[in-house]
Amino acid sequence: MLENLCDEAIQDTEGERTFFAVGDPKQSIHVWRGAAPELLEEILDRYNGPRDEVTGVRRGNHVHERPLNVSRRSCPAVIGMVNALLGERADLGRYEVLETAVRRWRFPEHEAADAGLEGGAVVLEIPAIEEGEEGEGDDAVWRACGELLVEMQVLRRGLSCAVICNRNGRALDLADYLRRVTGMEVIADADAEIGRDNPVCGALLDLIGAAAHPADEFAWQHVLMTPLRLVMEDWYEVGGEGERERGSKLRPIVTRAVLLSVLHHGFAATLREWVGGLERYLVMDAFSRARVRELLRCAAVFDETGSRDADDFLTFAETWKERETAAGGVIRVMNAHKCKGLTFDVVVLADLHDGKMFQSRVDKGFRYEDGRLEWLTMLPARAVSETDPVLREALGEMGARTWLERLAQLYVMVTRARWCNVVLLPARKAKAKPGTGALGFARLVREVLGREGLED
């Protein structure tokens, strides 16, 4: 149906109809969800004819192509890094695994709208943490990221800042690490499980669980190891010579009190009362306060169901996910999919060495003819696929599509900064030879920008 409408508009000889197709294949990072970055090229092929293999020029001009290559977001230094990394100068086709993908990678040289805007772009190689050195066991790049944020004091200067990594799970871990080592307010733009990523909510949920299940000794002992014990001993007077004896006497009293409160007032009111008691003994940081507010909101939503079943509430709370967002005043940690379309004064790429990003997804083969799916199959092992010409072609096609998506992810990540782009890479291992090893973002950036001699 859409083809017919396009044909009708484009082939209108009277010039009364118009056709617009707007998109950016360089930012097509959802191929894994069915996105088709080749669609714009197919439109041009259909109406203007295919590109000449030598000149790249099409013979027709029924559809006028207008590249939008002037950035109104970034300063010249950031754009210089983007051009050097992903433009023609990068010569990405010299990598065999990229050869097919690069032939489809349309990258007109970018330029900054404001040529006088000051800023910087730099790639830093971070040496590994030596055995016996402080922080042994930490990710050296993550540690360098924390030190950099402390040194730059972006929040104190009123600058927006994003730290970009590859995957949601890594974003949550990195945000937790940066929050701990910098003392700054750091959030992860990811689906955060409020019951698992902070100790306050975990203790409150175990309080409910211990009350509902007298045999759950693990939950009860956890509660006793938190400031909630001080709240209990303040609210309920029990005798006993030792902590174990007082803990045993507290349990039936606390169990009855919690269950009765839930029965008559609901989970939100019960938890709010215990949070109030905690505030006498615990100074919560901004992150914990935000998580507690979200837990109370979760409990209020559950209370609207009318249920007072503790197990149902715990299941509800443990699967409740908060999509963390913030307008400003915090450092945001996110992956490429979350940062797309956003702008930050300062961007730090601190996780390009995440090897799991490059686990192969080349497991399906298909063929399109004239824009229509001809066949689809699960590919056998690579060694088998490479012996069959049809499957070998499908394998190459899927590899090219995968790398086009990866290049698009890299493009999105390095084009988010307004004034400052910082790329942190682990130093090459001493015994590793240049130009060897699996090709990932870290190696690609190191070799391409190193060869370009990019300066800050």
C-alpha positions, -999 to +999 in steps of 0.1 A: +000+000+000+028+024+009+047+016-023+016+026-044+012+059-025+049+067-030+048+059-066+017+081-071+034+111-054+068+108-070+055+101-105+031+130-104+039+148-137+020+180-126+042+185-096+013+190-072+023+162-048+053+159-025+071+131-008+094+133+022+114+105+037+135+116+067+159+093+086+195+088+097+208+053+090+239+062+110+217+062+141+199+030+134+207+011+166+176-011+168+183-036+140+179-063+166+143-052+170+135-052+132+147-017+122+156-014+085+184+012+080+186+002+043+151+016+037+162+051+026+188+036+002+161+013-013+139+043-019+167+061-038+176+029-057+139+025-068+134+061-080+169+074-089+186+041-099+215+024-081+247+043-073+276+040-098+302+017-082+330+041-090+315+076-086+287+068-062+264+090-083+229+079-093+216+084-128+182+098-119+170+127-097+133+121-092+140+122-054+163+149-042+187+138-015+197+164+011+223+153+037+220+170+071+257+171+082+259+204+101+258+198+139+240+224+160+248+203+191+285+199+193+317+221+192+343+216+164+366+195+187+338+169+192+329+169+156+366+165+147+367+133+168+335+120+151+349+126+116+383+111+124+367+080+139+339+073+115+345+093+084+364+085+052+397+094+068+392+065+093+396+040+064+374+015+083+373-008+053+409-020+060+394-042+087+382-074+069+351-079+091+340-043+083+346-044+046+310-051+035+295-029+062+317+001+053+305+000+017+270+008+030+282+032+057+272+066+042+291+093+062+293+128+048+319+149+066+303+167+095+309+203+106+299+223+136+274+251+130+293+273+154+330+271+143+340+293+173+326+272+200+353+261+224+356+226+237+377+195+237+378+158+227+404+134+241+411+097+242+429+085+274+445+050+278+443+038+314+469+015+328+458-016+346+457-016+384+488-034+396+487-062+421+489-048+456+479-013+445+450+004+462+418-004+445+430-038+433+401-057+417+384-026+405+379-019+368+408+005+360+388+024+335+359+028+359+382+040+386+397+066+362+362+077+353+354+083+390+387+103+395+380+123+364+345+133+376+358+143+410+385+164+393+362+181+368+334+188+394+309+189+366+278+192+389+294+220+410+300+239+377+264+234+366+273+212+337+252+183+325+271+151+323+266+116+310+287+085+314+279+061+285+284+023+286+272-006+266+245-025+285+218-019+311+234-043+336+267-025+332+250+009+336+235-001+370+268-015+382+288+015+370+264+040+385+266+022+419+304+022+417+306+059+407+281+068+435+303+051+460+337+064+450+327+100+441+301+108+467+281+125+439+245+119+429+247+094+401+217+076+386+214+049+359+190+055+331+179+019+332+152-002+346+163-003+382+149-029+406+143-009+437+144-039+461+179-050+450+201-020+444+201-004+479+203-017+515+174+004+529+146-010+507+161-045+510+158-043+548+123-030+547+112-058+523+128-084+545+109-069+575+077-077+557+090-111+547+101-121+582+067-110+596+049-131+570+071-162+574+082-170+609+105-198+595+124-173+574+154-169+597+176-154+570+152-124+565+149-119+602+187-120+609+192-095+580+167-071+596+185-074+630+218-065+614+203-031+602+193+000+620+158-014+621+169-032+652+174+001+670+139+011+659+124-021+674+143-018+707+131+018+709+095+010+702+092-023+721+108-029+755+120-064+759+143-079+786+173-102+780+209-103+787+223-107+752+214-096+717+203-131+706+179-133+735+164-099+729+162-106+692+142-138+699+118-119+722+114-091+696+103-113+668+068-123+678+061-087+690+073-072+657+056-098+636+022-091+652+027-053+650+037-055+613+009-078+602-018-059+621-006-026+606-007-041+571-042-055+577-057-022+590-036+004+571-020-013+541+017-017+531+024+019+522+014+032+556+032+004+574+064+010+556+061+048+560+059+043+597+091+022+598+109+047+575+100+074+600+115+053+628+147+047+607+152+084+602+161+088+639+190+064+635+201+066+599+211+095+577+201+084+542+219+098+511+200+112+482+199+080+463+185+060+492+158+086+499+148+084+463+146+047+464+125+047+496+101+072+480+098+048+450+092+018+473+064+038+491+049+046+457+051+009+447+034+000+480+006+026+474+000+012+440-003-023+453-026-012+481-051+000+455-056-037+446-071-042+481-048-072+487-031-076+521-011-107+511+025-103+520+038-127+494+019-110+466+033-077+477+069-089+479+066-104+444+051-071+432+078-050+448+107-073+436+095-070+400+087-033+403+112-014+381+118+023+381+130+039+350+154+064+364+155+098+348+166+132+358+164+167+344+197+179+359+219+181+389+230+145+386+255+124+366+235+100+344+249+066+334+232+051+303+238+029+273+236+039+236+199+032+233+190+054+263+213+083+253+201+086+217+186+120+210+200+136+242+227+163+246+251+167+275+278+193+282+303+166+291+302+130+280+325+102+293+327+069+274+339+046+301+329+011+290+340+005+254+361-024+265+330-045+275+336-077+256+301-090+259+289-062+236+304-082+208+289-116+214+278-128+180+242-125+170+247-139+136+224-169+139+196-162+114+199-162+076+175-145+052+173-131+017+154-101+004+145-097-032+130-063-043+123-055-007+104-087+000+115-115+023+122-146+002+133-170+029+144-171+065+162-198+085+182-205+116+218-208+104+239-239+114+273-235+128+297-211+110+319-240+098+288-256+081+274-223+068+306-214+051+306-246+030+273-237+013+273-207-011+238-196-002+243-199+036+278-183+032+262-153+015+235-151+043+263-153+069+281-124+054+250-104+051+241-109+088+277-100+098+275-068+077+241-058+093+255-065+128+285-043+122+264-015+107+244-015+139+276-014+160+290+015+140+257+033+145+259+027+183+294+041+183+283+071+163+254+078+187+277+075+217+304+099+204+279+126+192+261+133+225+285+159+238+282+197+234+316+208+247+336+178+260+341+142+248+363+119+269+369+084+258+386+061+283+403+029+271+422+002+289+459+003+280+469-024+255+484-054+273+522-054+272+525-086+251+497-077+227+508-067+192+491-037+175+464-047+150+458-081+166+429-096+186+392-095+182+379-062+168+358-043+193+351-007+201+382-003+223+406-016+196+388+003+169+390+036+187+426+030+198+439+022+163+419+046+143+423+077+165+458+067+174+467+067+137+449+100+132+469+115+160+438+132+176+447+158+201+425+173+228 
